[in-house]
Amino acid sequence: MEKIFEQGLLYDFYGELLTDHQKRIYEDAVYHDMSLGEIAQEHGISRQGVHDLLRRCDRILQDYEAKLHLVERFVGAKGRIREIEQLAQRAAEDPGASVGDCMGRIRELAGELLEEL
């Protein structure tokens, strides 16, 4: 996964578990694409302080993911849903396609999704 995309997902799932200060700094770096120098100046801390805080936040968010696997499950569910959409579209567009096979796989994927809930 691209680092910024991964950071965004981790923050979306676990960001509320960071302190307000950590959230502001992390959002400036990840969502506002500010440099370490810009963040340091805006928050009145050193560039090294910003760097250390960002690394700490990354580690905290990754630790939560290692324990809870919410992002992993989300990405897996999203992939299954995409496959369901493709199967449904193929069955609708190609009358020669085996509708029974498509529906069987769709039921299988739906069952997997329901098990995760």
Secondary structure by P-SEA (a helix, b strand, c coil): ccaaaaaaaaaaaccccccaaaaaaaaaaccccccaaaaaaaacccaaaaaaaaaaaaaaaaaaaaccaaaaaaaaaaaaaaaaaaaaaaaacccccaaaaaaaaaaaaaaaaaaac
